């Protein structure tokens, strides 16, 4: 909402949708396995959110693109690749298989906007 560039706003919205869907699927898998996931962001994430709340305009656009849109998707891309190659849980592999193309697309678009 505070971004100055419409493309950045669209990327952020697409990421919210991507992460919401992925999070819901992972919660479902965790519940089925009796695993309790954290209910709140960790300290590093909370700190990052606090810093971003004080940003706006071009400063926010640059930070978001570098640290989250590109950096976050690079990390997620690497994680999905690892899960697809070596996870022993079929459900996790299936989620990675389905979500990975979207992650790659968001990374590509993020790099183009940057």
C-alpha positions in Angstrom: 0.0 0.0 0.0 2.9 2.4 0.7 4.9 1.5 -2.4 5.3 4.2 -4.9 5.5 2.0 -8.0 2.4 0.2 -9.3 4.5 -2.8 -10.4 5.9 -3.2 -6.9 2.3 -3.1 -5.5 1.3 -5.8 -7.9 4.3 -7.9 -7.0 3.6 -7.6 -3.3 -0.1 -8.6 -3.8 1.0 -11.6 -5.9 3.4 -12.6 -3.2 0.7 -12.3 -0.5 -1.5 -14.7 -2.5 1.4 -17.1 -3.2 2.4 -17.2 0.5 -1.1 -17.5 1.8 -1.8 -20.5 -0.4 1.5 -22.1 0.3 1.2 -21.5 4.1 -2.3 -23.0 4.2 -1.1 -26.1 2.4 1.9 -26.5 4.7 -0.3 -26.0 7.8 -2.6 -28.7 6.5 0.4 -31.1 6.1 1.8 -30.2 9.5 -1.5 -30.8 11.3 -1.9 -34.2 9.6 1.5 -35.1 11.0 0.9 -33.6 14.4 3.4 -30.9 14.0 2.7 -27.5 15.6 3.9 -24.5 13.5 4.8 -21.1 15.0 1.7 -18.9 15.4 3.7 -15.6 15.1 6.7 -14.3 13.1 10.1 -15.0 14.5 12.2 -12.2 16.0 14.1 -11.5 12.7 10.9 -11.3 10.7 9.2 -9.1 13.3 12.2 -6.8 13.2 12.1 -6.6 9.4 8.4 -5.8 9.5 9.0 -3.0 12.0 11.7 -1.5 9.8 9.5 -1.7 6.7 6.6 0.0 8.5 8.8 3.1 8.8 9.6 3.1 5.0 7.6 4.5 2.2 7.9 5.5 -1.5 11.1 4.7 -3.4 12.9 3.6 -0.2 10.3 0.9 0.4 10.2 -0.1 -3.2 13.9 -0.7 -3.4 14.1 -2.5 -0.1 11.1 -4.7 -1.0 12.5 -5.6 -4.4 16.0 -6.4 -3.2 15.3 -8.1 0.1 12.0 -9.8 -0.5 10.8 -10.0 -4.1 14.2 -11.1 -5.4 16.1 -12.3 -2.3 13.1 -14.0 -0.7 12.2 -15.8 -4.0 15.8 -16.9 -4.5 15.8 -18.5 -1.1 12.4 -20.1 -1.8 13.5 -21.3 -5.2 16.6 -23.0 -3.6 14.4 -24.5 -0.8 11.8 -25.9 -3.3 14.6 -27.4 -5.4 16.1 -29.1 -2.3 12.6 -30.4 -1.2 11.8 -31.8 -4.6 15.2 -33.5 -4.8 15.5 -34.9 -1.3 12.4 -34.7 0.9 11.2 -38.0 2.1 7.6 -36.8 2.6 5.5 -37.2 -0.5 3.1 -34.4 0.5 5.9 -31.9 0.8 7.4 -33.0 -2.5 4.0 -32.6 -4.1 3.6 -29.0 -2.7 7.0 -28.1 -3.9 6.3 -29.6 -7.4 3.1 -27.5 -7.7 4.4 -24.3 -6.1 7.9 -24.1 -7.6 6.8 -22.9 -11.1 5.0 -20.0 -9.5 8.0 -19.1 -7.3 10.2 -19.2 -10.4 7.8 -16.9 -12.3 7.6 -14.4 -9.4 11.4 -14.4 -9.2 11.7 -13.7 -12.9 9.2 -10.9 -12.8 10.8 -9.4 -9.7 14.2 -9.3 -11.4 12.6 -7.6 -14.4 11.0 -4.9 -12.2 14.2 -4.3 -10.3 
